[in-house]
Amino acid sequence: MKVFNHHISQRSIVFGLSLFLLVFSMSAQSERLARANNNGNDKVKVEVYPNPTSDYLNIDLSDLKLQKPKIEIRSIVGTPMRINLEKNGRDKYKIDVQSFARGYYLVLVMDDRSKFQQTVRFSKK
């Protein structure tokens, strides 16, 4: 039985590393897409603040020309988090993260119409 548990442990490590590499590559790809969508000008970026946060996370998309943005939050290992997205002005949003465990999370912003995609990491303290 110990050998079986050892294999599960190794599989968990391999899965965790694979997931980390996937998230890392998604982040790199989203940066390339952001630069491509901005025609080589200054990097267009999603503003996420305060970072680190303990209560609320603000997301500012006002520098972007997104038609129908979709916002998701995932744990650092890729698990989707349940969120209540509040509109907080034009192209600005607020998310309550008080119930999240301490750690790192990813904000994914996508817009299918303009093919924009960007991932920003934040810390919940």
C-alpha positions as CSV (number, residue, x, y, z in Angstrom):
1,M,0.0,0.0,0.0
2,K,2.9,2.4,0.7
3,V,4.1,2.0,-2.9
4,F,0.6,3.0,-4.2
5,N,0.5,6.1,-1.9
6,H,4.0,7.0,-3.2
7,H,2.8,6.9,-6.8
8,I,-0.2,9.0,-6.0
9,S,2.1,11.5,-4.4
10,Q,4.4,11.6,-7.4
11,R,1.3,11.9,-9.7
12,S,0.1,14.8,-7.6
13,I,3.5,16.5,-7.9
14,V,3.6,15.9,-11.7
15,F,0.0,17.2,-12.0
16,G,0.8,20.3,-10.0
17,L,3.9,21.1,-12.0
18,S,2.0,20.5,-15.3
19,L,-0.8,22.8,-14.2
20,F,1.7,25.5,-13.2
21,L,3.4,25.3,-16.6
22,L,0.1,25.5,-18.3
23,V,-0.9,28.6,-16.3
24,F,2.6,30.1,-17.0
25,S,2.3,29.5,-20.7
26,M,-1.3,31.0,-20.7
27,S,0.1,34.1,-19.1
28,A,2.9,34.4,-21.6
29,Q,0.4,33.9,-24.5
30,S,-1.9,36.5,-23.1
31,E,0.9,39.0,-22.9
32,R,1.8,38.3,-26.6
33,L,-1.9,38.8,-27.6
34,A,-2.1,42.0,-25.6
35,R,1.0,43.4,-27.4
36,A,-0.4,42.2,-30.8
37,N,-3.8,43.8,-30.1
38,N,-2.1,47.1,-29.3
39,N,-0.2,47.2,-32.7
40,G,3.2,47.3,-31.0
41,N,2.5,50.4,-29.0
42,D,2.8,50.6,-25.2
43,K,1.7,47.4,-23.6
44,V,-2.1,47.5,-22.9
45,K,-2.8,46.0,-19.5
46,V,-5.5,45.1,-17.1
47,E,-5.2,47.2,-13.9
48,V,-5.7,45.1,-10.7
49,Y,-5.5,46.8,-7.3
50,P,-4.9,46.8,-4.4
51,N,-2.3,44.0,-4.7
52,P,-2.0,42.3,-2.2
53,T,-5.6,42.6,-1.0
54,S,-7.6,41.2,1.9
55,D,-11.1,42.4,1.2
56,Y,-11.9,43.7,-2.3
57,L,-10.1,43.6,-5.6
58,N,-10.7,46.3,-8.2
59,I,-10.3,45.6,-11.9
60,D,-9.9,48.6,-14.3
61,L,-10.3,47.9,-18.0
62,S,-10.8,51.6,-19.0
63,D,-7.5,51.7,-20.9
64,L,-8.7,48.8,-23.1
65,K,-11.2,48.9,-25.9
66,L,-13.1,45.7,-25.1
67,Q,-16.6,45.1,-26.4
68,K,-17.8,42.4,-24.1
69,P,-15.2,41.5,-21.5
70,K,-15.4,38.2,-19.6
71,I,-13.7,38.2,-16.2
72,E,-12.8,35.0,-14.2
73,I,-10.7,34.4,-11.1
74,R,-8.8,31.1,-10.7
75,S,-6.7,29.7,-8.0
76,I,-3.0,29.5,-8.8
77,V,-3.5,25.8,-9.8
78,G,-6.4,26.7,-12.1
79,T,-9.5,26.0,-10.1
80,P,-12.3,28.5,-11.0
81,M,-13.4,30.6,-8.1
82,R,-17.0,31.7,-7.4
83,I,-17.2,35.5,-7.7
84,N,-19.8,38.2,-7.5
85,L,-18.6,40.8,-10.1
86,E,-19.9,44.3,-9.3
87,K,-19.8,47.1,-11.9
88,N,-18.0,50.0,-10.3
89,G,-18.1,52.6,-13.0
90,R,-17.4,52.5,-16.8
91,D,-15.1,49.5,-17.5
92,K,-14.4,49.1,-13.8
93,Y,-15.3,46.2,-11.6
94,K,-15.1,45.2,-7.9
95,I,-14.9,41.7,-6.5
96,D,-15.3,40.6,-2.9
97,V,-12.4,38.2,-2.1
98,Q,-12.8,38.1,1.7
99,S,-13.8,34.5,1.7
100,F,-10.8,33.4,-0.4
101,A,-8.0,31.5,1.4
102,R,-4.6,33.3,1.6
103,G,-2.5,32.8,-1.5
104,Y,-2.1,33.7,-5.1
105,Y,-4.9,33.9,-7.6
106,L,-5.2,34.7,-11.3
107,V,-7.6,37.3,-12.9
108,L,-8.4,36.3,-16.5
109,V,-9.8,38.9,-18.8
110,M,-11.0,37.8,-22.2
111,D,-13.0,39.4,-25.0
112,D,-13.9,37.1,-27.8
113,R,-14.9,39.8,-30.2
114,S,-11.5,41.6,-30.1
115,K,-9.5,38.4,-29.4
116,F,-8.1,40.0,-26.2
117,Q,-6.8,37.8,-23.4
118,Q,-4.7,38.7,-20.4
119,T,-3.9,37.1,-17.1
120,V,-2.9,39.1,-14.0
121,R,-1.7,37.5,-10.7
122,F,-2.7,38.9,-7.4
123,S,-2.2,38.0,-3.8
124,K,-4.9,37.5,-1.1
125,K,-3.5,38.2,2.4
